[in-house]
Amino acid sequence: MMAMSYGTVYVAQISLGANDAHAIKALLEAESYDGPSLVIAYCHCINQGIDMSQGMKHQELAVQVGAWPLYRYDPRLRYEGKNPLQLDSKEPSKAIGEWASAENRFKSLHKANPAVAAELEGRAQRDINFRQMLYRNLAGLDYSGLKED
C-alpha cells in the first residue's frame, strides 16, 4: 500500500502455487515498467512446519482464504484512464482456519491455548475481510478523468 501510494511504483503480489500465469504476467509487467517495481511473492518455508511436498497447495490455500490476495498495480494504466489496481484473485472461498491449521505455529497454539487461538483466528479473519473490502474499493475507483491525451 505504501509503494502504491506514490503512484509511480509498479507493485504486484504473486503466488506461483496459486496462479503461475498471474505470477509470470506480473514479473513481465514489472520488468517492462520504466521505473521502480516491487513484486512480493509468497514463498512457503520449512519453518512453517508444513509438508513441504504440499507447499504449492499451501500457497494456493493462502490465496483461497484471502490471507494472500493476488494483485497488480501498474501506474501506466492510469494514463489510459484505467484503474492501476487490478485484483487478480477471487473473493476468499475458505476460512482462515483451514489454511492456518496446516502450520505448526498455529497448530501448537491451538493445542496450548485453544481459547486464545480461536480469538486470534477471529481477529485474523476480520483483518482479511477488511483488507479484501479495502482492495475491492480501491480497485473500483474511476480513473477515466485522468486519461492523458
Buried (B, 14 or more C-beta within 10 A) or exposed (E): EEBBEEEEBBBBBBBBBBBEEBBEBBBEBBEEBEEEBBBBBBEBEEEBBBEEEBBBBBBBBBBBBBBBBBBBBBBBBBEBEBBBBBBBBEEBEEBBBEBBEBBEEBBEBBEEEEEEBEEBBEEBBEEBEEBBEEBEEBBEEEBEEBEEE
